[in-house]
Amino acid sequence: MAEEFLTLMADLDDNSQRIMSDWYEKLKSEGFIGQQTPDLPFHISLACFSLDKEAEVVNEMNELAGQFSEIPVHISHIGLFAGGKVLYAAPDMNPADLLGLRQAIKTENNDKFPWTPHATIIIDEAETIQKALPILVEHFRPFMGKITKLHLCAFWPTREIASVSLTKQ
């Protein structure tokens, strides 16, 4: 299968990774594995781009990393996307921070849908997600996390392209 698109992601800090991994491990212990991309850190997707934008996006990602410091995010709720196949955790919106990062992206992207900031926990058939939801509800606790890195990947198959820490002082 040939690569189809690029995604610029905002990776969450190590403590957030641990918390969200614990949620996923609870789901796995109950038999819910999912079909989400394996081995990606928990993240909030910021934008998608055509493959021909790779060099441009890497350059912009490096510029953005110098313009933004770590971004606090309050992971406050869980949700489902239409169709019920994606179970996610999501942050409260802070226009000056997370939304500001999203709006600072200048490279033309091919997002055709409204942006919903979220961190995917599990992707599966709707019937499976409906059974997994009560388990996540039982273990979910809101927490304060941070976006610490920008991360660019190409998809299908997954190809890691670049990762850079947010460094503005």
C-alpha positions as CSV (number, residue, x, y, z in Angstrom):
1,M,0.0,0.0,0.0
2,A,1.4,3.4,-1.0
3,E,1.6,6.4,1.4
4,E,-1.4,8.6,1.1
5,F,-1.0,11.7,3.3
6,L,1.1,13.4,6.0
7,T,-0.2,14.3,9.5
8,L,1.3,16.9,11.8
9,M,0.7,15.8,15.4
10,A,1.1,17.5,18.8
11,D,2.6,14.8,21.1
12,L,1.6,14.7,24.8
13,D,4.2,14.6,27.6
14,D,5.5,11.4,29.3
15,N,3.0,11.6,32.3
16,S,0.1,12.0,29.9
17,Q,1.4,9.0,27.9
18,R,1.5,7.0,31.1
19,I,-2.1,7.9,32.1
20,M,-3.5,7.2,28.7
21,S,-1.5,4.0,28.3
22,D,-3.1,2.9,31.6
23,W,-6.5,3.5,30.2
24,Y,-5.7,1.5,27.0
25,E,-4.2,-1.3,29.1
26,K,-7.5,-1.6,31.1
27,L,-9.3,-1.9,27.7
28,K,-6.7,-4.5,26.5
29,S,-7.1,-6.5,29.7
30,E,-10.8,-6.8,28.9
31,G,-10.1,-8.0,25.3
32,F,-10.3,-4.7,23.5
33,I,-7.3,-4.3,21.2
34,G,-8.6,-2.0,18.4
35,Q,-7.4,-1.1,15.0
36,Q,-5.6,2.2,15.7
37,T,-2.1,2.7,14.4
38,P,0.3,0.8,16.7
39,D,3.3,2.4,18.4
40,L,2.3,6.1,17.9
41,P,2.5,8.2,21.1
42,F,-0.8,9.7,22.2
43,H,-1.2,12.9,20.3
44,I,-3.6,15.5,19.0
45,S,-3.6,15.7,15.2
46,L,-3.2,19.2,14.0
47,A,-3.4,19.0,10.2
48,C,-3.1,16.7,7.2
49,F,-1.1,17.5,4.1
50,S,-0.5,16.0,0.7
51,L,2.7,14.0,0.4
52,D,4.4,16.6,-1.9
53,K,4.4,19.1,1.1
54,E,6.8,17.0,3.2
55,A,9.8,19.4,3.1
56,E,7.6,22.4,3.5
57,V,5.9,20.9,6.6
58,V,9.2,19.9,8.2
59,N,10.5,23.4,7.8
60,E,7.3,24.9,9.2
61,M,7.2,22.4,12.1
62,N,10.8,23.5,13.1
63,E,9.7,27.1,13.0
64,L,6.6,26.5,15.1
65,A,8.6,24.6,17.7
66,G,10.7,27.7,18.3
67,Q,7.6,29.9,18.5
68,F,5.7,27.8,21.1
69,S,6.6,26.6,24.5
70,E,5.0,23.5,26.0
71,I,1.2,23.9,25.9
72,P,-0.9,22.9,28.9
73,V,-3.9,20.8,28.0
74,H,-6.7,19.8,30.4
75,I,-7.8,16.4,29.2
76,S,-11.3,16.8,30.6
77,H,-13.7,14.5,28.7
78,I,-14.1,11.5,26.4
79,G,-16.2,11.1,23.3
80,L,-17.1,9.2,20.2
81,F,-17.0,10.3,16.6
82,A,-20.0,9.9,14.3
83,G,-20.4,6.3,13.4
84,G,-19.1,5.2,16.8
85,K,-15.8,3.7,15.7
86,V,-13.4,6.1,17.5
87,L,-13.3,6.4,21.2
88,Y,-11.1,9.4,22.3
89,A,-10.1,11.7,25.2
90,A,-10.2,15.4,24.5
91,P,-8.9,18.6,26.0
92,D,-10.8,21.8,26.9
93,M,-10.1,24.4,24.3
94,N,-7.8,27.2,25.2
95,P,-7.8,29.7,22.3
96,A,-4.4,31.2,23.2
97,D,-2.6,27.9,23.4
98,L,-3.8,24.7,21.5
99,L,-6.0,26.6,19.1
100,G,-3.2,29.2,18.6
101,L,-0.8,26.4,17.6
102,R,-3.4,25.0,15.1
103,Q,-4.0,28.5,13.6
104,A,-0.3,29.2,13.3
105,I,0.1,26.5,10.7
106,K,0.6,28.3,7.4
107,T,1.4,25.5,5.0
108,E,-1.7,24.7,2.9
109,N,-3.3,21.5,4.2
110,N,-5.9,19.2,2.8
111,D,-8.2,19.0,5.9
112,K,-11.7,18.8,4.5
113,F,-13.4,18.4,7.8
114,P,-13.8,20.6,10.9
115,W,-11.0,20.1,13.5
116,T,-11.8,18.3,16.7
117,P,-8.8,18.2,19.0
118,H,-8.7,14.7,20.5
119,A,-6.4,11.8,21.4
120,T,-7.6,8.5,20.1
121,I,-7.7,5.8,22.7
122,I,-9.1,3.0,20.5
123,I,-10.6,2.5,17.0
124,D,-12.8,-0.5,16.3
125,E,-16.3,-1.4,15.0
126,A,-19.1,0.5,16.6
127,E,-20.4,-2.5,18.5
128,T,-17.0,-3.1,20.0
129,I,-16.6,0.5,21.0
130,Q,-20.0,0.5,22.7
131,K,-18.8,-2.4,24.9
132,A,-15.4,-0.7,25.6
133,L,-17.0,2.7,26.5
134,P,-18.1,1.7,30.1
135,I,-14.6,0.4,30.9
136,L,-13.0,3.7,29.9
137,V,-15.7,5.7,31.7
138,E,-14.9,3.7,34.9
139,H,-11.2,4.5,34.7
140,F,-11.2,7.9,33.1
141,R,-10.1,10.8,35.4
142,P,-9.5,14.3,33.9
143,F,-5.9,15.5,34.2
144,M,-3.6,18.3,33.2
145,G,-1.1,17.4,30.6
146,K,1.2,19.2,28.2
147,I,2.0,19.2,24.5
148,T,5.7,18.9,24.4
149,K,6.6,18.0,20.8
150,L,5.5,18.3,17.2
151,H,5.7,15.1,15.2
152,L,5.2,14.4,11.5
153,C,4.3,11.1,10.0
154,A,3.2,9.8,6.6
155,F,0.4,7.2,6.6
156,W,-0.2,3.9,5.3
157,P,2.1,2.4,6.1
158,T,3.2,4.6,8.9
159,R,6.5,6.4,8.3
160,E,8.1,8.6,11.0
161,I,9.5,11.7,9.4
162,A,10.5,14.1,12.1
163,S,9.9,15.1,15.7
164,V,10.9,18.3,17.4
165,S,10.4,19.7,21.0
166,L,8.5,22.9,21.6
167,T,11.3,25.2,22.8
168,K,10.2,28.8,23.1
169,Q,11.4,30.2,26.4
